[in-house]
Amino acid sequence: MQILPLNEVPQFAEQITDWLWQAFGAGTTREFYASIVQSSLNGADFPVTFVALDAGRAVGTVGFWRCDLISRQDLYPWLAALYIDENARGQGVSQALQQHVIHYARQRGYNRLWLWSTFAGYYERFGWQFAGEALEYPHTRVRLYQKKLS
Ligand SMILES: CC(C)(COP(=O)(O)OP(=O)(O)OC[C@H]1O[C@@H](n2cnc3c(N)ncnc32)[C@H](O)[C@@H]1OP(=O)(O)O)[C@@H](O)C(=O)NCCC(=O)NCCS
């Protein structure tokens, strides 16, 4: 398996947009996710979209974002929009993508990385520390996690 930034394999942008819209898009449009994915293709520091490839096929994605929770703009950067293709789940792709973003953030000098989730017990397995509850716009209670990188 190989993990590449999307701007090196932009042919997977539509696939990733569909994944994110289907997984996280309740109440919003495909265009919203298309905008996020497209904005990761212009070479800016944020956002960066990574793609996991297996035999030339996209099997998962993760983002490195400036902001993933507008109620907590004091916190950055974020591991966000983690998604594994249904046929590729349970094979370590999620852990590999998490590790990739952790390494990427560390290489850029960040000493902490954040994520939020609606479910408990998963990220703890990979050493993420629960850091309390937070609010996803407008009123969804979520679990905040941090990873110390240094
Ligand atoms: C969450 C996700 C990335 C995990 O990928 P994966 O390849 O299945 O991950 P792993 O093999 O490391 O772990 C599988 C475990 O995660 C658990 N898990 C997956 N989604 C879960 C959820 N929504 N709630 C609780 N546990 C969950 C599975 O039950 C499984 O547990 P088990 O090992 O005890 O059987 C994948 O299921 C996915 O893409 N889901 C849809 C998008 C999503 O929810 N992303 C995370 C946003 S925070």
The ligand as an SDF file (V2000), in Angstrom:
LIG
                    3D

 48 50  0  0  0  0  0  0  0  0999 V2000
  -13.8720    4.3390   11.2840 C   0  0  0  0  0  0  0  0  0  0  0  0
  -13.0910    3.6910   10.1230 C   0  0  0  0  0  0  0  0  0  0  0  0
  -12.1190    4.7220    9.5480 C   0  0  0  0  0  0  0  0  0  0  0  0
  -12.3100    2.5110   10.6910 C   0  0  0  0  0  0  0  0  0  0  0  0
  -11.6660    1.8310    9.6230 O   0  0  0  0  0  0  0  0  0  0  0  0
  -11.3130    0.2650    9.7220 P   0  0  0  0  0  0  0  0  0  0  0  0
  -10.4120   -0.1180    8.6240 O   0  0  0  0  0  0  0  0  0  0  0  0
  -12.5860   -0.5010    9.8430 O   0  0  0  0  0  0  0  0  0  0  0  0
  -10.5460    0.3150   11.1250 O   0  0  0  0  0  0  0  0  0  0  0  0
   -9.8720   -0.7700   12.0120 P   0  0  0  0  0  0  0  0  0  0  0  0
   -9.6980   -2.0580   11.3130 O   0  0  0  0  0  0  0  0  0  0  0  0
   -8.6900   -0.0860   12.5940 O   0  0  0  0  0  0  0  0  0  0  0  0
  -10.8930   -0.9280   13.2160 O   0  0  0  0  0  0  0  0  0  0  0  0
  -12.0950   -1.5930   13.0950 C   0  0  0  0  0  0  0  0  0  0  0  0
  -12.8460   -1.3680   14.3900 C   0  0  0  0  0  0  0  0  0  0  0  0
  -13.3710   -0.0280   14.4130 O   0  0  0  0  0  0  0  0  0  0  0  0
  -14.6950   -0.0660   14.9030 C   0  0  0  0  0  0  0  0  0  0  0  0
  -15.4980    1.0190   14.3880 N   0  0  0  0  0  0  0  0  0  0  0  0
  -15.5790    1.4370   13.1160 C   0  0  0  0  0  0  0  0  0  0  0  0
  -16.5240    2.4120   13.0280 N   0  0  0  0  0  0  0  0  0  0  0  0
  -17.0070    2.5820   14.2690 C   0  0  0  0  0  0  0  0  0  0  0  0
  -18.0240    3.4160   14.8050 C   0  0  0  0  0  0  0  0  0  0  0  0
  -18.7080    4.2680   14.0400 N   0  0  0  0  0  0  0  0  0  0  0  0
  -18.2810    3.3180   16.1360 N   0  0  0  0  0  0  0  0  0  0  0  0
  -17.6010    2.4630   16.9210 C   0  0  0  0  0  0  0  0  0  0  0  0
  -16.6400    1.6200   16.4550 N   0  0  0  0  0  0  0  0  0  0  0  0
  -16.3610    1.6980   15.1400 C   0  0  0  0  0  0  0  0  0  0  0  0
  -15.2050   -1.3900   14.3650 C   0  0  0  0  0  0  0  0  0  0  0  0
  -16.3190   -1.8170   15.1180 O   0  0  0  0  0  0  0  0  0  0  0  0
  -14.0260   -2.3350   14.5540 C   0  0  0  0  0  0  0  0  0  0  0  0
  -14.0000   -2.8430   15.8700 O   0  0  0  0  0  0  0  0  0  0  0  0
  -13.4260   -4.3080   16.2100 P   0  0  0  0  0  0  0  0  0  0  0  0
  -11.9580   -4.2610   15.8330 O   0  0  0  0  0  0  0  0  0  0  0  0
  -13.6410   -4.4680   17.6790 O   0  0  0  0  0  0  0  0  0  0  0  0
  -14.2030   -5.2630   15.3650 O   0  0  0  0  0  0  0  0  0  0  0  0
  -14.0390    3.1560    9.0060 C   0  0  0  0  0  0  0  0  0  0  0  0
  -14.9800    2.2830    9.5860 O   0  0  0  0  0  0  0  0  0  0  0  0
  -14.7530    4.2470    8.2450 C   0  0  0  0  0  0  0  0  0  0  0  0
  -14.2510    4.7530    7.2560 O   0  0  0  0  0  0  0  0  0  0  0  0
  -15.9730    4.5930    8.6890 N   0  0  0  0  0  0  0  0  0  0  0  0
  -16.7840    5.6170    8.0280 C   0  0  0  0  0  0  0  0  0  0  0  0
  -16.2120    7.0270    8.2320 C   0  0  0  0  0  0  0  0  0  0  0  0
  -15.8960    7.3410    9.6930 C   0  0  0  0  0  0  0  0  0  0  0  0
  -16.6910    7.0940   10.5990 O   0  0  0  0  0  0  0  0  0  0  0  0
  -14.6910    7.9050    9.8990 N   0  0  0  0  0  0  0  0  0  0  0  0
  -14.2010    8.2930   11.1970 C   0  0  0  0  0  0  0  0  0  0  0  0
  -14.6670    9.6580   11.5620 C   0  0  0  0  0  0  0  0  0  0  0  0
  -14.0730   10.1380   13.1970 S   0  0  0  0  0  0  0  0  0  0  0  0
  1  2  1  0
  2  3  1  0
  2  4  1  0
  2 36  1  0
  4  5  1  0
  5  6  1  0
  6  7  2  0
  6  8  1  0
  6  9  1  0
  9 10  1  0
 10 11  2  0
 10 12  1  0
 10 13  1  0
 13 14  1  0
 14 15  1  0
 15 16  1  0
 15 30  1  0
 16 17  1  0
 17 18  1  0
 17 28  1  0
 18 19  1  0
 18 27  1  0
 19 20  2  0
 20 21  1  0
 21 22  1  0
 21 27  2  0
 22 23  1  0
 22 24  2  0
 24 25  1  0
 25 26  2  0
 26 27  1  0
 28 29  1  0
 28 30  1  0
 30 31  1  0
 31 32  1  0
 32 33  2  0
 32 34  1  0
 32 35  1  0
 36 37  1  0
 36 38  1  0
 38 39  2  0
 38 40  1  0
 40 41  1  0
 41 42  1  0
 42 43  1  0
 43 44  2  0
 43 45  1  0
 45 46  1  0
 46 47  1  0
 47 48  1  0
M  END
$$$$
